[in-house]
Amino acid sequence: MNSIFRCQNLDDARGQINRIDRALATLIAERGIYVRQAAQHKNGCREAGLVR
């Protein structure tokens, strides 16, 4: 975890919140890529009769 930035004013706090929101959005988008890949593998296994 990065060190915590001590906000001096509301703009600083909003800036840090926005930075975290951008990081979360990026991570959620990346997660979605892996979820889709997992679904493709799961469908491939199902088609091959390896899972129900």
Secondary structure, DSSP 8 states (H G I E B T S, - for coil): -------SSHHHHHHHHHHHHHHHHHHHHHHHHHHHHHHHHHHHHHHTTS--
